Amino acid sequence: MFITFEGPEGSGKSTVAKEIYNRLLKEGKDVILTREPGGTPIAEEIRNVILDRKNTNMDCITEALLYAASRRQHLVEKVWPAIEKGTIVLSDRFLDSSLAYQGGGRGIGIQKILDINMHATEGFFPDLTLYFDIEPELGLERIAKNSSREVNRLDLEKLEFHRKVHETFLELAKKYPNRYRLVDATKSLNEVIEDTYKIVESVL
């Protein structure tokens, strides 16, 4: 089972993913938690290049290709071997983030980003995608208040960029209704965790 956690900046998905992971672990489930970009040493090095605040001159296609390269390495080294063994894999971001951020936010187009990634992933999709929905204004407001969170290159983008990302995520939810489940990320953290856990439990 491959479950991905998606959402705009400040949606709280990373915090919720850790909580769901801990709960499943306590239940004795064979589960791992990973992230994108990153998750393996090589993929993490690519992550550092992508998100480095100094790399403001990065071309948007270069960015998309780096995400796909990181994703491929992550799948080959970590995700696929775990799934092969029957492990539940939880991933903080996956393919849909590229479709939303580079396809929508950068304006490259969903199909072009999908084409790039289909080669990298061999057409592999999650079994379940949890989408944490929040208006970009509120998400960015949360980030500004959270002094412990790293501020990466994408956080520095203008509000219009984040609005396009949000709109594209909602478009993807309609495009892939069989695997997408929407979670209201504006609720309290405890409520969001409970809502998410109920969805995961029902699918497992």
URPENOR-V252234 format. One record per residue. N is the residue number from 0. SS is DSSP state (hx for helix, st for strand, lp for the rest). PHI is phi in whole degrees, 0 to 359 (none if undefined). PSI is psi in degrees with one decimal (* if undefined). Layout:
# URPENOR-V252234
n->[N,N]
ss->[SS,SS]
phi->[PHI,PHI]
psi->[PSI,PSI]
This chain:
# URPENOR-V252234
n->[0,1,2,3,4,5,6,7,8,9,10,11,12,13,14,15,16,17,18,19,20,21,22,23,24,25,26,27,28,29,30,31,32,33,34,35,36,37,38,39,40,41,42,43,44,45,46,47,48,49,50,51,52,53,54,55,56,57,58,59,60,61,62,63,64,65,66,67,68,69,70,71,72,73,74,75,76,77,78,79,80,81,82,83,84,85,86,87,88,89,90,91,92,93,94,95,96,97,98,99,100,101,102,103,104,105,106,107,108,109,110,111,112,113,114,115,116,117,118,119,120,121,122,123,124,125,126,127,128,129,130,131,132,133,134,135,136,137,138,139,140,141,142,143,144,145,146,147,148,149,150,151,152,153,154,155,156,157,158,159,160,161,162,163,164,165,166,167,168,169,170,171,172,173,174,175,176,177,178,179,180,181,182,183,184,185,186,187,188,189,190,191,192,193,194,195,196,197,198,199,200,201,202,203]
ss->[lp,st,st,st,st,st,st,lp,lp,lp,lp,lp,hx,hx,hx,hx,hx,hx,hx,hx,hx,hx,hx,hx,hx,hx,lp,lp,lp,lp,st,st,st,st,st,lp,lp,lp,lp,lp,hx,hx,hx,hx,hx,hx,hx,hx,hx,hx,hx,lp,lp,lp,lp,lp,lp,lp,lp,hx,hx,hx,hx,hx,hx,hx,hx,hx,hx,hx,hx,hx,hx,hx,hx,hx,hx,hx,hx,hx,hx,hx,hx,hx,lp,lp,lp,st,st,st,st,st,lp,lp,hx,hx,hx,hx,hx,hx,hx,hx,hx,hx,hx,lp,lp,lp,lp,hx,hx,hx,hx,hx,hx,hx,hx,hx,hx,hx,hx,lp,lp,lp,lp,lp,lp,st,st,st,st,st,st,lp,lp,hx,hx,hx,hx,hx,hx,hx,hx,hx,hx,lp,lp,lp,lp,lp,lp,lp,hx,hx,hx,hx,lp,lp,hx,hx,hx,hx,hx,hx,hx,hx,hx,hx,hx,hx,hx,hx,hx,hx,hx,lp,lp,lp,lp,st,st,st,st,st,lp,lp,lp,lp,hx,hx,hx,hx,hx,hx,hx,hx,hx,hx,hx,hx,hx,hx,hx,lp]
phi->[none,242,244,247,247,234,164,289,299,80,281,88,300,295,296,293,301,297,293,296,302,298,295,295,296,296,280,86,286,276,217,231,242,223,211,229,294,126,97,222,306,294,296,292,295,295,304,300,291,298,266,299,295,284,273,288,271,297,292,293,287,303,301,298,292,294,299,294,294,298,297,300,297,299,296,295,276,236,292,298,299,293,297,301,274,91,280,279,251,256,235,281,81,200,308,299,296,294,298,281,281,273,294,269,301,276,79,287,108,302,296,296,292,297,299,301,280,297,290,291,260,57,75,277,238,293,283,215,241,267,254,266,271,205,295,303,300,290,298,292,296,298,299,299,276,265,289,276,276,292,258,257,300,288,295,277,293,290,303,301,300,293,293,295,299,300,299,291,301,294,294,294,298,284,290,237,294,290,249,274,230,272,240,285,277,276,289,295,304,298,294,296,299,296,300,293,299,299,294,299,300,294,286,292]
psi->[128.3,113.3,126.8,148.0,117.6,157.1,165.0,175.7,137.6,13.0,-15.8,6.4,-37.4,-42.4,-43.9,-40.5,-43.0,-40.1,-43.3,-42.1,-47.8,-39.6,-45.2,-35.9,-43.5,-28.7,-1.7,12.6,147.6,101.0,145.7,154.2,129.0,-176.6,161.5,148.2,148.3,-151.5,-24.7,161.6,-47.2,-44.3,-33.7,-35.9,-39.4,-39.2,-44.6,-37.3,-45.5,-46.5,-2.8,125.6,-16.8,-22.6,51.6,-17.9,6.2,128.0,144.9,-31.2,-39.1,-45.3,-47.1,-41.0,-36.9,-40.9,-43.4,-38.2,-44.3,-42.2,-43.9,-47.5,-40.0,-45.3,-49.8,-42.8,-32.9,-54.7,-55.1,-44.4,-36.6,-45.9,-38.6,-32.6,-3.0,13.4,143.3,124.5,121.4,127.6,126.1,96.2,150.4,-145.7,-42.3,-29.3,-39.3,-41.8,-39.6,-46.1,-48.5,-41.5,-50.1,-57.3,-45.6,-13.5,17.7,-31.3,136.4,-45.0,-41.0,-42.3,-37.1,-42.6,-45.0,-43.9,-26.3,-32.5,-42.1,-38.0,-4.7,36.1,20.0,128.0,156.6,156.3,-33.3,131.9,116.2,115.9,118.8,103.6,128.1,143.8,139.6,-35.2,-44.0,-39.9,-45.1,-32.4,-41.2,-43.8,-43.2,-30.8,-18.0,94.6,-19.5,-12.7,138.0,141.2,113.6,-178.8,-35.7,-27.6,-24.9,-4.6,156.5,161.9,-36.9,-38.7,-48.2,-30.5,-40.4,-39.4,-47.2,-46.7,-39.5,-38.3,-42.9,-34.9,-40.8,-35.6,-35.1,-34.2,-35.2,63.2,-24.6,-28.6,-14.9,135.3,125.2,135.1,130.0,102.6,1.2,-12.3,174.8,156.4,-44.4,-40.2,-41.6,-41.6,-46.1,-43.7,-43.5,-43.5,-40.8,-41.0,-47.7,-44.1,-44.4,-35.5,-40.5,*]
